């Protein structure tokens, strides 16, 4: 099975499809990966673009993104708009890929997800 790696995606030449390959981050450097819950999150940047990712340590990951010069064009102050908690990295990776697909195909659905989440936060008085 021949593969070509481009921009953190592996393109399978046997027409099975694309598979997301996550880039490792410092927040992942913990031993019991499979047992720890992971967050899937959506950040909104100053220029209006979204960043969808997953991490074991949400607060730490947001700080990494703020200090990461490789995320060019987004601006330096991402705002957390949405998150979900999953039982392990595998589940989080699957959900992250689903949300990215939703974003690619229907940007309005992402805005609706964010709006419903923020309404829930207000209703539960977590602000």
N, CA, C and O atoms as CSV, one atom per row, in Angstrom:
chain,resi,resn,atom,element,x,y,z
A,1,UNK,N,N,0.850,-1.181,0.000
A,1,UNK,CA,C,0.000,0.000,0.000
A,1,UNK,C,C,0.890,1.237,0.000
A,1,UNK,O,O,1.545,1.529,1.000
A,2,UNK,N,N,0.918,1.953,-1.098
A,2,UNK,CA,C,1.717,3.170,-1.203
A,2,UNK,C,C,0.926,4.345,-0.664
A,2,UNK,O,O,-0.284,4.443,-0.865
A,3,UNK,N,N,1.620,5.227,0.016
A,3,UNK,CA,C,0.958,6.393,0.588
A,3,UNK,C,C,1.810,7.618,0.375
A,3,UNK,O,O,3.036,7.526,0.320
A,4,UNK,N,N,1.172,8.770,0.254
A,4,UNK,CA,C,1.849,10.055,0.138
A,4,UNK,C,C,1.370,10.907,1.298
A,4,UNK,O,O,0.165,11.069,1.494
A,5,UNK,N,N,2.316,11.462,2.079
A,5,UNK,CA,C,1.934,12.297,3.220
A,5,UNK,C,C,1.998,13.752,2.794
A,5,UNK,O,O,3.028,14.227,2.315
A,6,UNK,N,N,0.876,14.463,2.975
A,6,UNK,CA,C,0.788,15.887,2.655
A,6,UNK,C,C,-0.024,16.594,3.728
A,6,UNK,O,O,-1.134,16.171,4.049
A,7,UNK,N,N,0.522,17.664,4.281
A,7,UNK,CA,C,-0.191,18.526,5.221
A,7,UNK,C,C,-0.952,17.750,6.284
A,7,UNK,O,O,-2.149,17.968,6.470
A,8,UNK,N,N,-0.284,16.861,6.973
A,8,UNK,CA,C,-0.832,16.091,8.085
A,8,UNK,C,C,-1.986,15.192,7.667
A,8,UNK,O,O,-2.804,14.825,8.510
A,9,UNK,N,N,-2.078,14.830,6.407
A,9,UNK,CA,C,-3.076,13.868,5.950
A,9,UNK,C,C,-2.352,12.792,5.176
A,9,UNK,O,O,-1.354,13.058,4.507
A,10,UNK,N,N,-2.847,11.599,5.267
A,10,UNK,CA,C,-2.274,10.518,4.487
A,10,UNK,C,C,-3.282,10.183,3.393
A,10,UNK,O,O,-4.450,9.909,3.669
A,11,UNK,N,N,-2.821,10.210,2.171
A,11,UNK,CA,C,-3.695,9.928,1.042
A,11,UNK,C,C,-3.405,8.512,0.592
A,11,UNK,O,O,-2.304,8.217,0.126
A,12,UNK,N,N,-4.367,7.649,0.726
A,12,UNK,CA,C,-4.199,6.247,0.392
A,12,UNK,C,C,-4.401,6.070,-1.101
A,12,UNK,O,O,-5.452,6.426,-1.634
A,13,UNK,N,N,-3.415,5.529,-1.772
A,13,UNK,CA,C,-3.497,5.372,-3.215
A,13,UNK,C,C,-4.352,4.186,-3.631
A,13,UNK,O,O,-4.539,3.962,-4.827
A,14,UNK,N,N,-4.872,3.429,-2.691
A,14,UNK,CA,C,-5.772,2.322,-2.997
A,14,UNK,C,C,-7.234,2.767,-2.932
A,14,UNK,O,O,-8.131,1.932,-2.827
A,15,UNK,N,N,-7.473,4.065,-2.994
A,15,UNK,CA,C,-8.813,4.653,-3.000
A,15,UNK,C,C,-9.650,4.310,-1.773
A,15,UNK,O,O,-10.877,4.260,-1.856
A,16,UNK,N,N,-9.003,4.076,-0.644
A,16,UNK,CA,C,-9.743,3.846,0.596
A,16,UNK,C,C,-10.147,5.190,1.203
A,16,UNK,O,O,-11.120,5.263,1.954
A,17,UNK,N,N,-9.414,6.241,0.887
A,17,UNK,CA,C,-9.787,7.567,1.350
A,17,UNK,C,C,-8.699,8.233,2.162
A,17,UNK,O,O,-7.603,7.696,2.326
A,18,UNK,N,N,-9.018,9.415,2.669
A,18,UNK,CA,C,-8.076,10.191,3.474
A,18,UNK,C,C,-8.230,9.830,4.942
A,18,UNK,O,O,-9.332,9.550,5.413
A,19,UNK,N,N,-7.128,9.841,5.648
A,19,UNK,CA,C,-7.156,9.595,7.076
A,19,UNK,C,C,-6.364,10.695,7.763
A,19,UNK,O,O,-5.230,10.982,7.378
A,20,UNK,N,N,-6.951,11.308,8.769
A,20,UNK,CA,C,-6.309,12.382,9.504
A,20,UNK,C,C,-5.192,11.822,10.377
A,20,UNK,O,O,-5.398,10.855,11.111
A,21,UNK,N,N,-4.008,12.428,10.297
A,21,UNK,CA,C,-2.886,12.043,11.152
A,21,UNK,C,C,-2.578,13.238,12.047
A,21,UNK,O,O,-2.115,14.268,11.557
A,22,UNK,N,N,-2.826,13.121,13.352
A,22,UNK,CA,C,-2.596,14.264,14.233
A,22,UNK,C,C,-1.118,14.551,14.429
A,22,UNK,O,O,-0.288,13.641,14.463
A,23,UNK,N,N,-0.808,15.824,14.557
A,23,UNK,CA,C,0.545,16.263,14.861
A,23,UNK,C,C,0.719,16.187,16.381
A,23,UNK,O,O,-0.135,16.691,17.110
A,24,UNK,N,N,1.799,15.572,16.881
A,24,UNK,CA,C,1.958,15.455,18.345
A,24,UNK,C,C,2.256,16.807,19.002
A,24,UNK,O,O,2.969,17.635,18.435
A,25,UNK,N,N,1.711,17.020,20.186
A,25,UNK,CA,C,1.916,18.247,20.936
A,25,UNK,C,C,2.406,17.903,22.338
A,25,UNK,O,O,2.271,16.765,22.788
A,26,UNK,N,N,2.972,18.883,23.017
A,26,UNK,CA,C,3.491,18.674,24.377
A,26,UNK,C,C,2.406,18.185,25.327
A,26,UNK,O,O,2.679,17.394,26.230
A,27,UNK,N,N,1.187,18.647,25.130
A,27,UNK,CA,C,0.089,18.256,26.015
A,27,UNK,C,C,-0.225,16.768,25.920
A,27,UNK,O,O,-0.961,16.249,26.758
A,28,UNK,N,N,0.315,16.062,24.916
A,28,UNK,CA,C,0.062,14.636,24.750
A,28,UNK,C,C,1.063,13.784,25.505
A,28,UNK,O,O,0.881,12.569,25.592
A,29,UNK,N,N,2.107,14.372,26.052
A,29,UNK,CA,C,3.207,13.614,26.630
A,29,UNK,C,C,2.864,13.047,28.014
A,29,UNK,O,O,3.547,13.351,28.992
A,30,UNK,N,N,1.852,12.258,28.098
A,30,UNK,CA,C,1.434,11.632,29.337
A,30,UNK,C,C,1.309,10.135,29.073
A,30,UNK,O,O,0.992,9.734,27.953
A,31,UNK,N,N,1.548,9.316,30.071
A,31,UNK,CA,C,1.647,7.879,29.836
A,31,UNK,C,C,0.320,7.183,29.530
A,31,UNK,O,O,0.234,6.478,28.525
A,32,UNK,N,N,-0.691,7.346,30.333
A,32,UNK,CA,C,-1.914,6.557,30.211
A,32,UNK,C,C,-2.891,7.182,29.207
A,32,UNK,O,O,-4.014,7.533,29.571
A,33,UNK,N,N,-2.467,7.321,27.947
A,33,UNK,CA,C,-3.272,7.965,26.910
A,33,UNK,C,C,-4.670,7.384,26.776
A,33,UNK,O,O,-5.651,8.126,26.719
A,34,UNK,N,N,-4.765,6.068,26.728
A,34,UNK,CA,C,-6.031,5.426,26.425
A,34,UNK,C,C,-7.046,5.556,27.559
A,34,UNK,O,O,-8.248,5.418,27.330
A,35,UNK,N,N,-6.585,5.815,28.756
A,35,UNK,CA,C,-7.478,5.893,29.898
A,35,UNK,C,C,-7.932,7.317,30.199
A,35,UNK,O,O,-8.922,7.510,30.905
A,36,UNK,N,N,-7.238,8.297,29.685
A,36,UNK,CA,C,-7.544,9.683,30.010
A,36,UNK,C,C,-8.581,10.267,29.058
A,36,UNK,O,O,-8.556,9.988,27.859
A,37,UNK,N,N,-9.489,11.075,29.591
A,37,UNK,CA,C,-10.442,11.756,28.709
A,37,UNK,C,C,-9.743,12.816,27.859
A,37,UNK,O,O,-8.736,13.393,28.270
A,38,UNK,N,N,-10.286,13.060,26.686
A,38,UNK,CA,C,-9.766,14.068,25.764
A,38,UNK,C,C,-10.873,15.037,25.398
A,38,UNK,O,O,-12.051,14.681,25.374
A,39,UNK,N,N,-10.478,16.258,25.114
A,39,UNK,CA,C,-11.397,17.298,24.671
A,39,UNK,C,C,-11.301,17.441,23.157
A,39,UNK,O,O,-10.210,17.395,22.589
A,40,UNK,N,N,-12.434,17.613,22.518
A,40,UNK,CA,C,-12.497,18.064,21.129
A,40,UNK,C,C,-13.014,19.492,21.236
A,40,UNK,O,O,-14.008,19.746,21.915
A,41,UNK,N,N,-12.342,20.425,20.567
A,41,UNK,CA,C,-12.673,21.830,20.771
A,41,UNK,C,C,-12.692,22.604,19.457
A,41,UNK,O,O,-12.117,22.190,18.451
A,42,UNK,N,N,-13.376,23.741,19.509
A,42,UNK,CA,C,-13.391,24.684,18.391
A,42,UNK,C,C,-12.972,26.033,18.940
A,42,UNK,O,O,-13.568,26.551,19.884
A,43,UNK,N,N,-11.929,26.596,18.327
A,43,UNK,CA,C,-11.473,27.938,18.676
A,43,UNK,C,C,-11.853,28.887,17.549
A,43,UNK,O,O,-11.901,28.498,16.382
A,44,UNK,N,N,-12.117,30.118,17.908
A,44,UNK,CA,C,-12.390,31.162,16.922
A,44,UNK,C,C,-11.293,32.210,17.058
A,44,UNK,O,O,-10.999,32.667,18.162
A,45,UNK,N,N,-10.685,32.591,15.931
A,45,UNK,CA,C,-9.602,33.565,15.943
A,45,UNK,C,C,-10.091,34.945,15.531
A,45,UNK,O,O,-11.210,35.107,15.044
A,46,UNK,N,N,-9.233,35.931,15.736
A,46,UNK,CA,C,-9.562,37.337,15.468
A,46,UNK,C,C,-10.050,37.560,14.037
A,46,UNK,O,O,-10.901,38.417,13.799
A,47,UNK,N,N,-9.515,36.790,13.080
A,47,UNK,CA,C,-9.896,36.986,11.686
A,47,UNK,C,C,-11.172,36.230,11.309
A,47,UNK,O,O,-11.552,36.212,10.139
A,48,UNK,N,N,-11.843,35.599,12.295
A,48,UNK,CA,C,-13.099,34.905,12.053
A,48,UNK,C,C,-12.948,33.443,11.671
A,48,UNK,O,O,-13.953,32.752,11.507
A,49,UNK,N,N,-11.734,32.953,11.524
A,49,UNK,CA,C,-11.537,31.552,11.152
A,49,UNK,C,C,-11.623,30.660,12.385
A,49,UNK,O,O,-11.433,31.114,13.513
A,50,UNK,N,N,-11.909,29.396,12.150
A,50,UNK,CA,C,-12.032,28.411,13.215
A,50,UNK,C,C,-10.855,27.456,13.184
A,50,UNK,O,O,-10.260,27.203,12.136
A,51,UNK,N,N,-10.533,26.930,14.360
A,51,UNK,CA,C,-9.509,25.901,14.510
A,51,UNK,C,C,-10.157,24.773,15.287
A,51,UNK,O,O,-10.656,24.985,16.393
A,52,UNK,N,N,-10.155,23.582,14.723
A,52,UNK,CA,C,-10.781,22.424,15.354
A,52,UNK,C,C,-9.678,21.444,15.720
A,52,UNK,O,O,-8.849,21.098,14.878
A,53,UNK,N,N,-9.660,20.996,16.967
A,53,UNK,CA,C,-8.607,20.084,17.395
A,53,UNK,C,C,-9.045,19.250,18.581
A,53,UNK,O,O,-10.195,19.310,19.018
A,54,UNK,N,N,-8.095,18.462,19.096
A,54,UNK,CA,C,-8.359,17.679,20.303
A,54,UNK,C,C,-7.111,17.673,21.175
A,54,UNK,O,O,-5.991,17.802,20.680
A,55,UNK,N,N,-7.318,17.524,22.471
A,55,UNK,CA,C,-6.207,17.537,23.414
A,55,UNK,C,C,-6.655,16.947,24.740
A,55,UNK,O,O,-7.836,16.978,25.086
A,56,UNK,N,N,-5.699,16.413,25.469
A,56,UNK,CA,C,-5.960,15.918,26.823
A,56,UNK,C,C,-6.095,17.100,27.779
A,56,UNK,O,O,-6.932,17.087,28.682
A,57,UNK,N,N,-5.274,18.107,27.574
A,57,UNK,CA,C,-5.238,19.293,28.446
A,57,UNK,C,C,-5.688,20.506,27.643
A,57,UNK,O,O,-4.883,21.109,26.933
A,58,UNK,N,N,-6.951,20.869,27.745
A,58,UNK,CA,C,-7.526,21.921,26.918
A,58,UNK,C,C,-6.880,23.282,27.176
A,58,UNK,O,O,-6.491,23.972,26.235
A,59,UNK,N,N,-6.767,23.666,28.436
A,59,UNK,CA,C,-6.198,24.976,28.772
A,59,UNK,C,C,-4.746,25.076,28.287
A,59,UNK,O,O,-4.342,26.082,27.704
A,60,UNK,N,N,-3.978,24.026,28.536
A,60,UNK,CA,C,-2.581,23.986,28.112
A,60,UNK,C,C,-2.464,24.072,26.590
A,60,UNK,O,O,-1.580,24.754,26.070
A,61,UNK,N,N,-3.354,23.382,25.878
A,61,UNK,CA,C,-3.311,23.384,24.414
A,61,UNK,C,C,-3.638,24.770,23.861
A,61,UNK,O,O,-3.016,25.210,22.894
A,62,UNK,N,N,-4.596,25.455,24.456
A,62,UNK,CA,C,-4.931,26.807,24.000
A,62,UNK,C,C,-3.726,27.730,24.183
A,62,UNK,O,O,-3.441,28.557,23.318
A,63,UNK,N,N,-3.019,27.590,25.308
A,63,UNK,CA,C,-1.810,28.393,25.521
A,63,UNK,C,C,-0.736,28.057,24.493
A,63,UNK,O,O,-0.042,28.956,24.017
A,64,UNK,N,N,-0.586,26.775,24.139
A,64,UNK,CA,C,0.372,26.382,23.099
A,64,UNK,C,C,0.027,27.038,21.768
A,64,UNK,O,O,0.909,27.531,21.065
A,65,UNK,N,N,-1.269,27.042,21.425
A,65,UNK,CA,C,-1.694,27.645,20.158
A,65,UNK,C,C,-1.421,29.139,20.167
A,65,UNK,O,O,-0.984,29.691,19.158
A,66,UNK,N,N,-1.669,29.799,21.285
A,66,UNK,CA,C,-1.392,31.241,21.368
A,66,UNK,C,C,0.080,31.557,21.166
A,66,UNK,O,O,0.429,32.615,20.642
A,67,UNK,N,N,0.944,30.634,21.583
A,67,UNK,CA,C,2.389,30.863,21.467
A,67,UNK,C,C,3.008,30.204,20.238
A,67,UNK,O,O,4.222,30.279,20.051
A,68,UNK,N,N,2.192,29.554,19.392
A,68,UNK,CA,C,2.699,28.823,18.232
A,68,UNK,C,C,2.776,29.743,17.015
A,68,UNK,O,O,1.753,30.205,16.510
A,69,UNK,N,N,3.982,29.999,16.558
A,69,UNK,CA,C,4.164,30.845,15.383
A,69,UNK,C,C,3.847,30.108,14.084
A,69,UNK,O,O,3.751,30.741,13.032
A,70,UNK,N,N,3.682,28.786,14.132
A,70,UNK,CA,C,3.382,28.009,12.933
A,70,UNK,C,C,1.931,28.140,12.502
A,70,UNK,O,O,1.600,27.843,11.354
A,71,UNK,N,N,1.070,28.576,13.393
A,71,UNK,CA,C,-0.325,28.777,13.038
A,71,UNK,C,C,-0.454,30.216,12.543
A,71,UNK,O,O,-0.963,31.090,13.244
A,72,UNK,N,N,0.009,30.433,11.343
A,72,UNK,CA,C,0.043,31.789,10.802
A,72,UNK,C,C,-1.322,32.187,10.253
A,72,UNK,O,O,-2.095,31.341,9.802
A,73,UNK,N,N,-1.600,33.462,10.297
A,73,UNK,CA,C,-2.826,33.994,9.740
A,73,UNK,C,C,-4.018,33.936,10.658
A,73,UNK,O,O,-5.053,34.527,10.348
A,74,UNK,N,N,-3.916,33.242,11.786
A,74,UNK,CA,C,-5.062,33.123,12.676
A,74,UNK,C,C,-5.155,34.264,13.675
A,74,UNK,O,O,-6.250,34.568,14.148
A,75,UNK,N,N,-4.061,34.895,14.007
A,75,UNK,CA,C,-4.069,35.880,15.080
A,75,UNK,C,C,-3.637,35.207,16.358
A,75,UNK,O,O,-3.465,33.988,16.390
A,76,UNK,N,N,-3.462,35.969,17.398
A,76,UNK,CA,C,-2.884,35.420,18.633
A,76,UNK,C,C,-3.866,35.184,19.755
A,76,UNK,O,O,-3.478,34.619,20.777
A,77,UNK,N,N,-5.094,35.578,19.626
A,77,UNK,CA,C,-6.030,35.439,20.737
A,77,UNK,C,C,-7.215,34.550,20.380
A,77,UNK,O,O,-8.314,35.048,20.133
A,78,UNK,N,N,-6.999,33.233,20.351
A,78,UNK,CA,C,-8.130,32.360,20.062
A,78,UNK,C,C,-9.116,32.346,21.234
A,78,UNK,O,O,-8.724,32.413,22.399
A,79,UNK,N,N,-10.389,32.259,20.896
A,79,UNK,CA,C,-11.433,32.183,21.912
A,79,UNK,C,C,-12.100,30.810,21.807
A,79,UNK,O,O,-12.503,30.379,20.727
A,80,UNK,N,N,-12.204,30.141,22.946
A,80,UNK,CA,C,-12.847,28.845,22.988
A,80,UNK,C,C,-14.339,29.040,22.745
A,80,UNK,O,O,-15.002,29.772,23.479
A,81,UNK,N,N,-14.866,28.382,21.712
A,81,UNK,CA,C,-16.276,28.516,21.357
A,81,UNK,C,C,-17.090,27.280,21.692
A,81,UNK,O,O,-18.299,27.365,21.912
A,82,UNK,N,N,-16.417,26.114,21.733
A,82,UNK,CA,C,-17.143,24.851,21.865
A,82,UNK,C,C,-16.175,23.778,22.321
A,82,UNK,O,O,-15.000,23.802,21.953
A,83,UNK,N,N,-16.659,22.832,23.122
A,83,UNK,CA,C,-15.855,21.645,23.417
A,83,UNK,C,C,-16.742,20.477,23.806
A,83,UNK,O,O,-17.875,20.650,24.254
A,84,UNK,N,N,-16.197,19.292,23.625
A,84,UNK,CA,C,-16.816,18.041,24.032
A,84,UNK,C,C,-15.761,17.221,24.766
A,84,UNK,O,O,-14.565,17.395,24.535
A,85,UNK,N,N,-16.198,16.332,25.643
A,85,UNK,CA,C,-15.271,15.449,26.354
A,85,UNK,C,C,-15.502,14.019,25.857
A,85,UNK,O,O,-16.637,13.553,25.770
A,86,UNK,N,N,-14.401,13.337,25.532
A,86,UNK,CA,C,-14.458,11.957,25.040
A,86,UNK,C,C,-13.586,11.068,25.917
A,86,UNK,O,O,-12.627,11.553,26.518
A,87,UNK,N,N,-13.898,9.776,26.004
A,87,UNK,CA,C,-13.220,8.897,26.960
A,87,UNK,C,C,-11.753,8.612,26.652
A,87,UNK,O,O,-11.004,8.233,27.552
A,88,UNK,N,N,-11.323,8.786,25.389
A,88,UNK,CA,C,-9.931,8.507,25.029
A,88,UNK,C,C,-9.561,9.247,23.751
A,88,UNK,O,O,-10.414,9.866,23.116
A,89,UNK,N,N,-8.287,9.180,23.377
A,89,UNK,CA,C,-7.799,9.887,22.195
A,89,UNK,C,C,-8.460,9.363,20.922
A,89,UNK,O,O,-8.805,10.151,20.042
A,90,UNK,N,N,-8.640,8.056,20.809
A,90,UNK,CA,C,-9.231,7.484,19.595
A,90,UNK,C,C,-10.619,8.064,19.345
A,90,UNK,O,O,-10.925,8.477,18.226
A,91,UNK,N,N,-11.456,8.098,20.368
A,91,UNK,CA,C,-12.801,8.659,20.226
A,91,UNK,C,C,-12.736,10.147,19.878
A,91,UNK,O,O,-13.521,10.633,19.064
A,92,UNK,N,N,-11.806,10.860,20.493
A,92,UNK,CA,C,-11.651,12.290,20.216
A,92,UNK,C,C,-11.191,12.523,18.777
A,92,UNK,O,O,-11.670,13.443,18.115
A,93,UNK,N,N,-10.266,11.696,18.293
A,93,UNK,CA,C,-9.782,11.843,16.916
A,93,UNK,C,C,-10.904,11.604,15.907
A,93,UNK,O,O,-11.007,12.306,14.901
A,94,UNK,N,N,-11.734,10.615,16.183
A,94,UNK,CA,C,-12.857,10.325,15.289
A,94,UNK,C,C,-13.830,11.503,15.268
A,94,UNK,O,O,-14.281,11.926,14.204
A,95,UNK,N,N,-14.148,12.025,16.446
A,95,UNK,CA,C,-15.093,13.154,16.520
A,95,UNK,C,C,-14.497,14.414,15.886
A,95,UNK,O,O,-15.203,15.160,15.209
A,96,UNK,N,N,-13.206,14.650,16.104
A,96,UNK,CA,C,-12.553,15.806,15.480
A,96,UNK,C,C,-12.678,15.720,13.961
A,96,UNK,O,O,-13.002,16.712,13.308
A,97,UNK,N,N,-12.427,14.554,13.404
A,97,UNK,CA,C,-12.538,14.367,11.952
A,97,UNK,C,C,-13.975,14.616,11.482
A,97,UNK,O,O,-14.189,15.208,10.424
A,98,UNK,N,N,-14.962,14.163,12.271
A,98,UNK,CA,C,-16.371,14.404,11.923
A,98,UNK,C,C,-16.686,15.901,11.904
A,98,UNK,O,O,-17.333,16.396,10.981
A,99,UNK,N,N,-16.223,16.615,12.934
A,99,UNK,CA,C,-16.497,18.052,13.006
A,99,UNK,C,C,-15.806,18.788,11.862
A,99,UNK,O,O,-16.381,19.712,11.286
A,100,UNK,N,N,-14.588,18.393,11.529
A,100,UNK,CA,C,-13.891,19.019,10.399
A,100,UNK,C,C,-14.635,18.772,9.090
A,100,UNK,O,O,-14.689,19.649,8.228
A,101,UNK,N,N,-15.199,17.597,8.942
A,101,UNK,CA,C,-15.979,17.286,7.738
A,101,UNK,C,C,-17.247,18.137,7.694
A,101,UNK,O,O,-17.619,18.653,6.640
A,102,UNK,N,N,-17.906,18.279,8.843
A,102,UNK,CA,C,-19.098,19.145,8.927
A,102,UNK,C,C,-18.711,20.569,8.542
A,102,UNK,O,O,-19.408,21.213,7.759
A,103,UNK,N,N,-17.610,21.057,9.086
A,103,UNK,CA,C,-17.160,22.423,8.801
A,103,UNK,C,C,-16.871,22.605,7.314
A,103,UNK,O,O,-17.209,23.633,6.727
A,104,UNK,N,N,-16.252,21.613,6.722
A,104,UNK,CA,C,-15.901,21.683,5.297
A,104,UNK,C,C,-17.157,21.709,4.422
A,104,UNK,O,O,-17.201,22.418,3.416
A,105,UNK,N,N,-18.177,20.937,4.807
A,105,UNK,CA,C,-19.374,20.799,3.979
A,105,UNK,C,C,-20.502,21.753,4.335
A,105,UNK,O,O,-21.325,22.077,3.478
A,106,UNK,N,N,-20.559,22.215,5.589
A,106,UNK,CA,C,-21.688,23.034,6.023
A,106,UNK,C,C,-21.265,23.929,7.179
A,106,UNK,O,O,-21.476,23.589,8.343
A,107,UNK,N,N,-20.679,25.055,6.863
A,107,UNK,CA,C,-20.186,25.991,7.866
A,107,UNK,C,C,-21.306,26.447,8.803
A,107,UNK,O,O,-21.050,26.726,9.974
A,108,UNK,N,N,-22.520,26.525,8.314
A,108,UNK,CA,C,-23.650,26.957,9.152
A,108,UNK,C,C,-23.917,25.981,10.292
A,108,UNK,O,O,-24.329,26.395,11.376
A,109,UNK,N,N,-23.690,24.702,10.061
A,109,UNK,CA,C,-23.908,23.709,11.115
A,109,UNK,C,C,-22.932,23.925,12.268
A,109,UNK,O,O,-23.302,23.759,13.430
A,110,UNK,N,N,-21.692,24.292,11.959
A,110,UNK,CA,C,-20.710,24.598,13.016
A,110,UNK,C,C,-21.181,25.801,13.823
A,110,UNK,O,O,-21.118,25.790,15.052
A,111,UNK,N,N,-21.649,26.829,13.142
A,111,UNK,CA,C,-22.157,28.011,13.842
A,111,UNK,C,C,-23.348,27.653,14.720
A,111,UNK,O,O,-23.494,28.193,15.817
A,112,UNK,N,N,-24.192,26.754,14.253
A,112,UNK,CA,C,-25.338,26.300,15.036
A,112,UNK,C,C,-24.882,25.502,16.268
A,112,UNK,O,O,-25.426,25.683,17.357
A,113,UNK,N,N,-23.884,24.620,16.097
A,113,UNK,CA,C,-23.340,23.866,17.226
A,113,UNK,C,C,-22.795,24.811,18.292
A,113,UNK,O,O,-23.043,24.625,19.483
A,114,UNK,N,N,-22.057,25.821,17.857
A,114,UNK,CA,C,-21.472,26.797,18.779
A,114,UNK,C,C,-22.571,27.565,19.505
A,114,UNK,O,O,-22.502,27.764,20.718
A,115,UNK,N,N,-23.569,27.989,18.765
A,115,UNK,CA,C,-24.673,28.745,19.359
A,115,UNK,C,C,-25.419,27.924,20.410
A,115,UNK,O,O,-25.712,28.427,21.494
A,116,UNK,N,N,-25.727,26.663,20.097
A,116,UNK,CA,C,-26.417,25.798,21.061
A,116,UNK,C,C,-25.553,25.568,22.305
A,116,UNK,O,O,-26.066,25.545,23.424
A,117,UNK,N,N,-24.250,25.398,22.107
A,117,UNK,CA,C,-23.338,25.191,23.226
A,117,UNK,C,C,-23.296,26.428,24.116
A,117,UNK,O,O,-23.364,26.313,25.339
A,118,UNK,N,N,-23.186,27.603,23.514
A,118,UNK,CA,C,-23.129,28.840,24.298
A,118,UNK,C,C,-24.443,29.112,25.016
A,118,UNK,O,O,-24.445,29.650,26.123
A,119,UNK,N,N,-25.568,28.741,24.391
A,119,UNK,CA,C,-26.864,28.866,25.071
A,119,UNK,C,C,-26.904,27.967,26.299
A,119,UNK,O,O,-27.409,28.371,27.346
A,120,UNK,N,N,-26.370,26.737,26.176
A,120,UNK,CA,C,-26.327,25.809,27.300
A,120,UNK,C,C,-25.456,26.348,28.432
A,120,UNK,O,O,-25.815,26.242,29.605
A,121,UNK,N,N,-24.317,26.924,28.075
A,121,UNK,CA,C,-23.418,27.518,29.082
A,121,UNK,C,C,-24.141,28.622,29.846
A,121,UNK,O,O,-24.029,28.711,31.069
A,122,UNK,N,N,-24.884,29.465,29.121
A,122,UNK,CA,C,-25.624,30.548,29.788
A,122,UNK,C,C,-26.741,29.981,30.672
A,122,UNK,O,O,-26.950,30.437,31.796
A,123,UNK,N,N,-27.447,28.988,30.149
A,123,UNK,CA,C,-28.544,28.392,30.906
A,123,UNK,C,C,-28.067,27.745,32.196
A,123,UNK,O,O,-28.742,27.831,33.222
A,124,UNK,N,N,-26.920,27.103,32.153
A,124,UNK,CA,C,-26.358,26.454,33.340
A,124,UNK,C,C,-25.558,27.404,34.207
A,124,UNK,O,O,-25.049,27.017,35.259
A,125,UNK,N,N,-25.447,28.657,33.762
A,125,UNK,CA,C,-24.747,29.714,34.499
A,125,UNK,C,C,-23.276,29.358,34.745
A,125,UNK,O,O,-22.777,29.520,35.859
A,126,UNK,N,N,-22.579,28.872,33.701
A,126,UNK,CA,C,-21.160,28.548,33.797
A,126,UNK,C,C,-20.263,29.682,33.342
A,126,UNK,O,O,-19.047,29.503,33.269
A,127,UNK,N,N,-20.815,30.823,33.039
A,127,UNK,CA,C,-19.989,31.933,32.538
A,127,UNK,C,C,-19.118,32.496,33.639
A,127,UNK,O,O,-18.356,33.435,33.405
